Amino acid sequence: MDAPKSKVKCSVKDCQYNKRFMCEAGSIEVNPMGDNNVNTCDGTKCSTFTKNATT
């Protein structure tokens, strides 16, 4: 059985995985920022980001 696939929107133009504003990374890692006490999406970051070499 295949794992479920999510459609993840991405507005980070510099990321190599952003294809037409959709993330095409094989897996996505999201981590907390700061003190690990996250109450809103502002306390998270996409650790999958890799800068696109062409920008």
C-alpha positions as YAML, in Angstrom:
chain: A
units: angstrom
residues:
- id: 1
  name: MET
  ca: [0.00, 0.00, 0.00]
- id: 2
  name: ASP
  ca: [1.39, 3.40, -0.97]
- id: 3
  name: ALA
  ca: [1.63, 6.19, 1.57]
- id: 4
  name: PRO
  ca: [-0.89, 9.01, 1.18]
- id: 5
  name: LYS
  ca: [0.29, 11.89, -0.98]
- id: 6
  name: SER
  ca: [-0.34, 15.49, 0.04]
- id: 7
  name: LYS
  ca: [-0.51, 18.42, -2.31]
- id: 8
  name: VAL
  ca: [1.63, 21.10, -0.71]
- id: 9
  name: LYS
  ca: [1.42, 24.65, -2.00]
- id: 10
  name: CYS
  ca: [4.66, 26.62, -2.08]
- id: 11
  name: SER
  ca: [5.12, 30.33, -2.70]
- id: 12
  name: VAL
  ca: [8.91, 30.33, -2.11]
- id: 13
  name: LYS
  ca: [10.16, 31.11, -5.61]
- id: 14
  name: ASP
  ca: [13.81, 30.34, -4.72]
- id: 15
  name: CYS
  ca: [13.20, 26.71, -3.70]
- id: 16
  name: GLN
  ca: [14.32, 24.05, -6.17]
- id: 17
  name: TYR
  ca: [11.26, 21.93, -5.32]
- id: 18
  name: ASN
  ca: [8.74, 24.65, -6.20]
- id: 19
  name: LYS
  ca: [7.16, 23.74, -9.53]
- id: 20
  name: ARG
  ca: [4.29, 26.02, -10.53]
- id: 21
  name: PHE
  ca: [3.71, 26.89, -6.85]
- id: 22
  name: MET
  ca: [3.45, 23.23, -5.77]
- id: 23
  name: CYS
  ca: [6.13, 21.42, -3.76]
- id: 24
  name: GLU
  ca: [7.54, 18.44, -5.65]
- id: 25
  name: ALA
  ca: [9.99, 17.24, -2.98]
- id: 26
  name: GLY
  ca: [9.99, 13.49, -2.33]
- id: 27
  name: SER
  ca: [9.40, 14.18, 1.36]
- id: 28
  name: ILE
  ca: [8.83, 17.31, 3.42]
- id: 29
  name: GLU
  ca: [10.27, 18.17, 6.81]
- id: 30
  name: VAL
  ca: [8.76, 20.92, 8.95]
- id: 31
  name: ASN
  ca: [10.45, 21.88, 12.20]
- id: 32
  name: PRO
  ca: [9.72, 24.33, 15.02]
- id: 33
  name: MET
  ca: [11.57, 27.61, 15.24]
- id: 34
  name: GLY
  ca: [12.96, 29.07, 18.42]
- id: 35
  name: ASP
  ca: [12.12, 27.36, 21.71]
- id: 36
  name: ASN
  ca: [10.12, 24.44, 20.24]
- id: 37
  name: ASN
  ca: [6.91, 25.87, 21.78]
- id: 38
  name: VAL
  ca: [4.73, 26.29, 18.68]
- id: 39
  name: ASN
  ca: [1.25, 27.81, 18.94]
- id: 40
  name: THR
  ca: [0.77, 29.09, 15.38]
- id: 41
  name: CYS
  ca: [2.15, 28.45, 11.90]
- id: 42
  name: ASP
  ca: [4.51, 31.41, 12.47]
- id: 43
  name: GLY
  ca: [6.52, 29.13, 14.78]
- id: 44
  name: THR
  ca: [7.34, 26.62, 12.05]
- id: 45
  name: LYS
  ca: [9.77, 26.44, 9.15]
- id: 46
  name: CYS
  ca: [10.16, 24.21, 6.11]
- id: 47
  name: SER
  ca: [13.46, 22.41, 6.55]
- id: 48
  name: THR
  ca: [13.13, 20.82, 3.11]
- id: 49
  name: PHE
  ca: [13.96, 24.15, 1.41]
- id: 50
  name: THR
  ca: [16.96, 24.06, -0.90]
- id: 51
  name: LYS
  ca: [17.88, 27.20, -2.83]
- id: 52
  name: ASN
  ca: [17.39, 26.93, -6.56]
- id: 53
  name: ALA
  ca: [20.76, 27.29, -8.30]
- id: 54
  name: THR
  ca: [19.23, 29.16, -11.24]
- id: 55
  name: THR
  ca: [17.92, 32.14, -9.21]
...
